[in-house]
């Protein structure tokens, strides 16, 4: 496997490498603030550096950038094995959905419209069992 930074004409820096490694191991998308908090214990980095770095990585397609229902931007590694989520509207918990329910729809849309579809985004919103239980108990 090649070097994704070099393949995208990016210099390999300690910060870029650390962010890509962090995102590669993150079970769910993470905010820039979350990235900063995780890295600040390991290395000297500023929040503005994290924002600039994830922005550059997103521009180059190495990182996916999505705005959550809470209005916060989340980042995840673009490993071309995307994941969809169930999102709790109360506590913002994310539960990954196995497989992609849109693969067949994407192929059909591409075939019928002639579009070369490069990606999609799908999220389901509701209350997780814990929050639903609290919500039901408070009635």
N, C-alpha and C positions, 0 to 999 in steps of 0.2 A: 504494500500500500504506500502511495506517495505522501508527500508532505502537503497538506491542504493549504497551509500558509504560503509556501513557496509557489504552489500551483496557481494561487490567486495574487501573485506579485506582492505579497506582504512579507515584511521582515519578521523573523521569528524573535519575539520579545518574551521576556519572562511573564509579563502580564497577559499577553495573548495566549501563550501556552497554558498558563494557569486557568484562564477563563474557559478555554476549550476543554481542558481536562475536567474541570468542575461541572460543566454542562454535560459532558459525556457520561459522567457518573450520577447526575441528578435524576431522581426517579420521576420528577414532574418539572414543568417549566418554573423558572425562578426569576425574580425581579433583579434589577441592577443593584438595588440596595441589599438584597440577599446575597448576591455575588460579592459585593463589597464586604459585607460582614464575614462571609466565609473566607475570603482571601486576606482580610486585614490581620488575622491571627498568624498567617503564614509568611506574609511579605508586606513591605511598605508600599501601599497603593492608596490613591485618593479616590473618592467617589466620582469626581469628574473624569479621572482617567478610565474608570470602569465604564462610565457612560460613553465616552469617546470610543473605547475599544469595542464594546458590544455593537455600537452603531456602525463602525467600520466592518466588523465581522458580518453584520446583517446585510450591509450593502454588497458585500462580496458573496453572499449566499451561504456562508458557513454556519450562520445562526439564524433561526427563525424568530421573528418578533411579532407578538400578538398582543392585542389589548383585551384584557379580561372584562367581564361584566362589571367588575368593581372600578373600571377605568384605569387600572394599573397595567403597565406594559410588562409582559413576561417574555423571557428568552429561553430557547431550547436549542440544542445542537441540531443542525440540519443533517441528519444521518440518512435521509431519504427513506426512512422507515417511520413515517409520522404516526402520531397517535392522537386519538380523539378522547374527550373527557366528559364525565358527568361532573358538574360543578354545583356545589351547595351555595345557594343564594344567601344563606345565613352566615356560615362560618368560612366560606370560600374554599372548602376542602375540594381537592381534585381526585377523581377516581378514573384511572385510565380504562378505556374500552378496548378489549382485545379485538384485533382485526380492524379492517376498515369497511364500514357498511356502505361506503360511497364508491368503491372501486368499479362496480358494474355500471352504476349511473354515470360515472366519469367517462368510461369507455363508450357508452351509448351516446352521450352528449357529444363527444369528440367525433364519433362516426356520423351522426346526423347533422352536425353544424359545421364540420370541417375545422373546428378550433383545435389547436394544439394546447391541451390543458396542461398547465405546469404545476398545478397544486390546488388544494382546497382546504377549507377550514370548517370544522363542525364541532359545536359544543351543545350539550343538553344542560338545562338548568332546572333546579328543584331543591328540595330539602333532603339532606343526607339523613339516614335513619336516626342518628343522635339528635339532630336539630328538629326533625319531625316529631320525635318523641317529646322533646321539650315543648314544642309548639302545641302539641295535642294535650299535654299535661297542664298547660297554662290556661286552657279554655274553661 
